[in-house]
Amino acid sequence: MEYITKNVARNLKRIRKSRKMSLDMVSEQTGISKSMLGQIERGESVPTVETLGKIVSGLRVSFTSLVSAVKTDTILVEKEELIPSKNIDGEYKVYEYFPYEEDRTFEIYMMEVEEGASYTSGGHGENTYEYLTVFTGVLTLEVEGKAYEIKEENSIRFPVYCDHTYSNYGKGLVKFSITFTWD
């Protein structure tokens, strides 16, 4: 959810500046304190749904325009700032670099599977494909009753309408990226 907080920070500041409004003016329109608005704009505070509602109502903007990434924005994602969306210590971690957004037809994730561990994912629907690239280690991918060994710096593409399992039968950590695409 950190990306939503960053989007709100960028969008609130952009909207305020485009309207040539001070934090005092936005505070007056929304009923949110100037200090809280400043914290939200700097990404230091995670706004509640109630707070977002006050901003949307007070500034007369859509909820989507406040929480969505602006398509022209350059977005830098730094791994050390990400919190794994799925995590079992000693087994695997999944990091959302570019999760689902409306009107975008891909998602990008990074995954780490520890030595001797596996992760099984459910299907992702018809006409959905996964593009996977291994960066470190050797990954065993099991899909549709077949096992594929993907070595470091190699990739595979496969349909993901059914369950599939990522396993690390080798030594050390396996790190790989996953890009989902759909029609």
N, C-alpha and C positions, 0 to 999 in steps of 0.2 A: 504493500500500500504506500510505500515511501514515494513512489513515482507520482501518486495523486497529490500528496502534500507538496511536492516540487511543482507540479502543474498549477495548483492553486496559488502558490507563491508567485510564480511567473505571471499567471493570468491576472491576478488581482492587481499587481503592480502595473502591468501593461494597460489594463482597463482604466485604472486610476489616472495614470499619466496621460493616456490618450484623451481623457476628458478634462485634463488640466485641473485635477482635484487634489487637494492636500489630504493628509491622513485625518485632519480635523473634519474636513468636509465629508469624507467617507464615514467617519464615526457618527456624525450627525445624521446621515442618511440611513445608516444600518443599525444604530443603537449598540454598536460594538466599540469598546474603548480604543482610543488611539494607540495605546501601548500594545494591546492584543493584535490589532491590525498590522502594526509594525512587525511583531513576532511572526505573524502568518506570512507576510511578504518576504521575510528573511528565511522562511522555512524552519524557524525555531519552535513553532507551535503547530500541533496537529489539530486543525479545526474540527469541532463536532459537527454532526449533521445539522443541529439547531443553528450553529454559527454560520454554516454554509447557506442555510435557508435565509438567514437575516441578510447576508451579503447579496444573494440572488435577488431577494425582494427589494432591498434598499437601493441597489444599483440598477435594478430592472434589466438583468441579464439572465440568460438561460443557465441552468445548472451545468449543462454540457460545456458551455463556453468557459465556465470556471474550472472544471476538473480535467478537461481534455488537453492533450498536448497540441500546441499550435503546429500545424503541419510544416510551417516554414522554420520552426525552431530547430536549432542544432542541439541534440540532447546527448550529453556525455554520461555514460553509465560507468561508475567505478565499483568494481567488485567488493572492495572493502566496505562500501556503504550499503551493500545489499544484505538483506536477511534472508536465509534460505526459506523458500515457500514450502518445501518439504524437507524433512531432516530426521534421520535416525542416526544418532551418534554411533560411530564405528561402522556404519553401513553405507549411507549415501546422503548427498545433499543436492537439492535442485535450486538453482538461482534463476529468477525471472529477469532477463535483460530487457526484453521488449514483449510484455504480455499482451493478451488480446486487447484490441481497441476497435471500436466500431469503424467500419469502412476501410479497414486494413486487412489484407488477406494473408498475413503471416504472423508468426510469433517466434521469438528467439529465446532459448534457454541455455544455460550451462549446467552440466551435471558432473558430479564426482562420485565414483563408486569405489569403496575401499576394497582392499585385498580380501577375497573370499566372500564378498557380499553380492547381493542381487537386488534389483528393483523391478517389479512388474507394474506396467501401466495398462490401464484399460484402453479400449479403442477410442478413437477421436472422431468417428463419423465417416460416412461415405464421402468419396472424393477428397479425402485428406491425405497428404503425403508428409513424410518426415525425411528431412535431409540431415544426416548425422556425420560429424567429422570428429575423429579421435585426435587429441593433441598429445596425450601422454598415456603410455601403457597399451594393453591389448584388451579390447572389449569383445565379449561374446554376446551377440544379439540373437534372440530366439523369437521368430515370428512365423506364423502359419506352419508350425511343425518343423521348421528348418532352423539350423544354427549357422550363423555367419560369424567368422572371426575377423574383426576389423582392427588392423594394426595402426600404430602411431602414424599420423599424417595421411591416413586414408579415410575415405568417405563411403557412405551407402545411402541410397534413396529407397524407400519402401512405402506401400500404402499402410495406413494405420487405422483401418476400420475394425481391427480385432486386437485382443490383448497381445502384448509383446514384453519381453523381459531383457533387461540389460544385466550382464553378469561379469564379474571380474574374477577369473580363475587363475590369473597370473600373480606376479609379484608387484607390490607398490600400488599407488593410487592410479585409477584410470580417470582422465578428464576428457570430456567431449562436449561439443555444442550440438544443439538440436534446433532445427528450424522447421516449423510446421507451416504448410501452405494448404489452401483449400480453394475450391471453386465457389 
